[in-house]
Amino acid sequence: MLTSRASFLYKFILHPQQIGSVTPSSSFLIKKALSNIPWDNVDTLIELGAGNGVFTEVIAKNKKNSCQVLIVEKDYQMRKTLQANYPTFFYGSKAEKLDWLLKHYEMPQVDCIISGLPFSIFPEALRNSIMDVINESLKPGGIYIGYQYTLQMKNILKRYFHEVNVHFVPMNLPPAFIFCCKK
């Protein structure tokens, strides 16, 4: 069986339009991104582009017991592995169908959305569609945390959120930017 990093690289080589990096996120990136979440106040949370679950693992450890979690991962095998490891979470495969997934699972607007989606490699129409549904799915005062490898999304995020803070994480391969936004 391939190791997690080798499996991630393999999937990147096969589908570079879907996988945004050659390796999973570092512990530095995870810690910095999730440090902005008020865990005790989060009743509903979505993770977009969960990959091999490095963020999902930390979410599972920190969320309160009553928190509903929806994981969206396009890659079938990665999603199945996540379902086996976190069976109490809800699952979907298409971020652009987030509104349908919330209705399907009877989830209200959410408190927090964490995104590892590689927006820079998405066609503009798909990127806009996903951002629209993120905006609709997040409750007023909700938090959006996304990480990217360029600053391309900064101006786009400013159209959707009244507060956009950017943090740079050099200790990641590749170095990454974290966008912490409030609706």
N, C-alpha and C positions, 0 to 999 in steps of 0.2 A: 504494500500500500504506500502511496506517495505521502510524503510529509505535507503538512499544511502549506508551507512556503512553496514547495515544489509543485504542489497541486495548483496553487494560485498562479504561479508563473506559467504553467501548462495551459491553464484556462485563458490567461492573458494572450498567449501566443495564438491560441485557436480563435479567440473572439476579442480582438483589441478594440472593437467598437462597443463592447459591453463592459469590459473590465478596465477600470481606470488606472491601475497601477500594476507593477510587476511583482509586488510583495504586499502582504497585509500591513495595515497600519501599525505603527510602533506604539509601545506603552506610553511614550512621551505624548504622542498625539492624542491617544485615548484619554489619558489623565487630564490634559489641558482642555479638551473639548467637553468632557463630561463634568468638569469642575464647576460649570455654570448652572447646573441643574439643581433646583431646590427639591430634592427627592421626596420630602415629606408632603409637598404640595402638588405632586404630579399624580393624577388619577388615571390619565390616559396618555400613552406614549406610542409613537410610531418610529420605526427605524427603516429608512429607505436605503436599499443597496447594502444589505447586511453581509454579503460575501461569506467568508468562512466563520463569522461570528465573534470576532475579537471585541467588537463593541457590545454585541448581544450578551456576551458572558458578563461584562461589567454591569450592564443594565439589569440582568437577572439577579445579581448580587446586591444591587443598591436600591431597586424599586421596592416600594412598600407592597405588602402582600395583596392588597386590594387593587393595585394598579393593573389596568388592562393594557396589554402590549400587542401591537400589530407589527409584524415583520414583513417587509416587502423585499423579495429577492428574485430576480429574473432567472438565474441559473437553476435549473431543476435539481441537479444533484446537491448543490450547496443548500438549497431550500429544504430538501428532504433531510439532510444531515442536521440542519437547524431544528426542524420539526422533531426529530428523534431526541435531540439534546434538550429542547425547551418545549415540551408538549402542551403546556398550559397557555402558550402564546397563540395568537391568531396569525394566519399567513396568507400572502398573496404574491402574485408574480409581476404585476404591472403598476408602477407608480402613477402613471397617467389615469388609472382606474381607481385611485384612492377614494374618491367619493362613493363609488359603488361598493368598495370593500367595507367602508365605515357603515353603510346602510346594511350590508349583508351581515355583518357581525353585531349590528345594533349598538354601535359605539357613537357617542356624541362627538362634537368638535373636541379636538385634543389639546392637552396642555403643552405637549412638547413633541417636536419632530426633529429627529437626528438623521442627517443625510450624508451618505458617502457616494451618492450618485455622481458619475463623471460627466457633469454638465458640459464641459468644454468639448467633448467628443459627440455630443448629441446634436442632431439637426435643430435649427432654431425653433421650428414649429413644435417639436417634442419638448424641448426645454421650456417653452412658453406654456404649453399645456400642463406640464408637471408643476410649474410654479403657480399657475392659476389654481390648480386643485390643492396644492399645499396651502395657499392663502385661504381657500374656502374651508379647509379641514381644520385649520388652527383657530382656536377660540381667541377672542380679544384678550390681550395680555399674555398670550401664549408665546412660547420660545421656539425659535427655529435655530438649530445648530447644524451647519454644513461645513464640510472640509473639502478643499480643492487644492490643486497644485499650481494654480495661477490666480490672479486677481480679476479675471474676466467677469465673474459673477457679482462683483461689488456694486456696480451701478444698477444692475438688474435687481438685486436684492433691495436696493434703496427705493425702488418703485413699489415694493410690496410691504416694506417694514419701516416704521418710523425711527427705529433704533437699529443701527448696524455697526457692530464692533468687530474689528479684524485683529487676529492674533497670528503671529508667525511661529511655526514650530520647525526649527532647523534640524532637530534630531529625529528625522523621519526620512524614509527613502521612498520617493523623493521628498525634499522639504515641502511642508504644506502650510496653507493658510486656513485658519478656522474663522468662520463667520458666525458670530453670535448675534441673533436678531430677535427683536421683540415686536409683536403685532400690536 
